Structures are given as structure tokens and as C-alpha cells.
Amino acid sequence: MRITLMLLLGSLMLSSCSKTLYPDRSQFIKDGELAPTVDLSTYKSVQLRPGQNPDLAVAIAISGGGSRAANLGVGIMLGLEDFEGQGYQNLLKEVDYLSTVSGGGFAGGAYVTTLYDHNRFRPNEPFSFEDYVNERIQEALAYSYAGALLRANFNPRLWFTHVDDGDALERAIDDQVLGYKNRRKELGSETPSIQLGDMFIPQGSDLPVQLPMHITNSSTVNTMQILPFTPDVLETYGVVGYTHRMQKQVHEFLASYTVPLSVGIKSSGSFPVLISNTTLISNLSSERPFLHLFDGAMTDNTGYYTALQVLKQEAAPQKILIIIDADAVGNRYTFSEKEGALFSLGVAARLPSSGLDARRATLIRDILDVCMPARIEPVFLGFNVLLEDNDAEPPTVIKIKAEQTRLIQLLKSGAEISDQDKQTLYELLTYIGTKYTIEPAEQELLLLGGQLIVRLRQPQLESVLR
């Protein structure tokens, strides 16, 4: 306690030493101003995609949570593809916007990539997300991105350059999740990476609209403002440069449409301290030309804010917001066994995630309060769906490996799953840590669990589609 007081007094004394102020109003976002967000009028409507119902706008927000969020998100999208009801067969194809954070960006990127590659290589065949998941996406999400980070930190070639572990992660995301490695087998050295301009088609362009808009969300390090990674927002920030596939790219003029999607996914998932932040280059200030970004979870761990902003601008009369919540702290203890005050370092360890947990505690209420006046129908898809109207007691002890194997077989069989099995499944899924690596049984359980969650939510989905 005495050490804490001394440090506090020392910092107060240092902060009051200066006797001169040098006002500077070049903050870009002035005190009280809103951070830039997506302006849909910049782009051709996603409702122009072939086969779309222009009267229905659907946005999916996929939360952070590392590989847990990535695989749950894909599992839920598989469930939406399998959806039948209210005149709809395959609700996934009606999704117009994906607003993702951190690991959720891997799921959104995987879906957009399969559509991109299908249009390029198999345009005359029917599209099946499930086929692509079995063919390559499951393998891509099982890749150890933690290994890519670790190898970069021990690579002497990177120690004395601007390239860092985060850039190695960006290349791995581009190679695996966004299909660059597979595409290169077909196209050779001229292989393109998926760029923002492939999803965001500017007004007046002759290009057709073929993909939903995937918006990754980052946070600005200096001001902790949410930054949706879209061409119009990046232009507002004057972005002319970035690092892609371990190479710095600097353009003479604004380069927002050429920014690769992998840069946005990586910047959204750059967890503070553990992963180097993303640095963009801006032409707005000669004195401060660098824009540092890190984990979007610091400002909105669900991606719902940006999803709401785009749905509010939609002309479609029917609007649905699907929130895929892969957060796994819902069963944390409220009370403590200890009576005495917590040690200062213990409290400090809680601070990095304190804002996330605080926002999550009011998340559902906050979203409902905003959606109702905007006539947007929210649907919540998270682990907690397994506990709703479920009074069964979970087992006293769960043998992880044995129960993973049993529940995988049960879910694959299509048999009815009991309330106690749902309780066990909840425990197993929320036990999976927030990490950029995953075990085979964990992955399979998340993919199957996501599909189960959609089936359990079938009545509400049918209700909002009426």
C-alpha cells in the first residue's frame, strides 16, 4: 500500500512541474466530436448483388475471442446456411454486412474469401459455404497463428527492420484465412490479395457488386477511438501507406481501396502488449504522419456499433442485426473467498479487460435500446443460448476429453440433446481460451455448437423474418 501511495504522489508531483502550455488544436478529432464511421452513400448498394432480397438487410456482428470466436462464427454461419423458414432457404446468402472484431474477423474473412474465390474460379456452380469449410476453411482456422507470432519474434531478420511479429501475423492471415496460398497455386506470381475495393464498390463505378461488405473494427492507440476499416473512413484519416506481406507500401495519393483486407483483420486483432500494433501512414500531418491501431475490442468487442451504423442507413424496410457473441467470461465469479483488499498488482491485472467486461454487462440492454427506435430486429447468438430456459444441473466434474468426444458424436448424429448436455457443452465451449491456436476437438465442438445455437434460435429467427 505504501509503495502504491509513493508512486501516486510521485506522478502527481511530476505532472505539475511544467509552468508553460503550448496549445495545439491539430488533434484531428476535437474534444466532443464523433469518430468517423461508415458512410454507405459512398458505395453502390450491396442489395445489387445477384439473388438478393432488396427489402431485407441483414448485418452480422462477430465478437472477438481469438480462434474461439473464429470457429464459433463459422459454425453459426453454417447454421444460417442450413436455415429454412418463413420462405427463406439459406439465410446466410441474405447477409449484407459483416462487422467483426479480432478473432471474429477470421470468420468474416473466411466467408468473404470463399465467395470471392467461387466467383473467380467456379462462377457457374452453386455456392456452398459448407463445402468450402470442409475443403479448406477448417484447416485454415486450425493453423497456429500463435506459432507465426512466435517464429517472428525469434527471427533475427526482423529485429532491425520496421517489420515485426504483427506483420508476420498479417501475412499468415492472408495466406491461410484469405486464401492467398491456395490462389497462388492457380495464378502463380500474379496472385492478388483480397482488397477493400473488392467489397466496397464506389458510386459511379462500372464494376458489379458481388460481395457483402466486411468491416473490421480497430482502435486508435492514442485516442482509443473506434476505427471501422473501410475506404471512406481510411480516406478521412488520409491513409496512403501500410505494411502488407512484410513489405511497406506507400502511395503518392490516397490508397484506401487498395488496402488489403488482411491488414484490417490483423489490426483488429492486435491485442495490446502481446502483438505489435498496426501502423498506417497518413498524409494529413507532416509532423505526425503515423496512425497506430490495435485491438478493436478496446472500443467495442462485439462489432455491434458499426453494424448498427450501417443498418440505420439502409433503405430496406426490414432490418435484422445478428450478434455472434463468443465472449467466455459470463460464468466468472462475482464474489470472492478473500476478505482483505486485493493486492495492487492483482487489481492492475484486471484493468486491461475491465472496460470490455463492463460493456458486456449492459450489452443486451444497450443494443435493445438503440435497435427499437431504429426498427432493427436484434438476434443474439452466443454461448448463453445453451442456458436459456435450462434448469438442469451441470455435472459436478467434467472429464474434458471424454465429454468432448461424446458430445461431438452426439451433435453429429443429429439426435436430441438434453438440457444437461447443453450445460456440459456450455462449460466446454467457454473453457476454450482466447488464443490464436486451437485443438482439433475444440474446433469441431465450436463448429457443431454454433450450428446447434442457430437451431435453438430458429423460432426467434422465424419471428423476425415475418
PyMOL commands that set and color helices and strands:
alter all, ss='L'
color gray80, all
select helices_A, chain A and resi 2-15+40-42+46-48+66-81+92-94+104-121+129-142+145-153+156-158+165-175+180-190+196-198+231-236+256-258+261-268+296-298+304-313+344-361+363-371+383-387+400-413+419-431+440-456+458-464
alter helices_A, ss='H'
color red, helices_A
select strands_A, chain A and resi 56-62+84-85+88-89+95-100+213-220+226-228+239-244+247-250+278-282+290-295+318-325+376-382
alter strands_A, ss='S'
color yellow, strands_A
deselect
rebuild
show_as cartoon
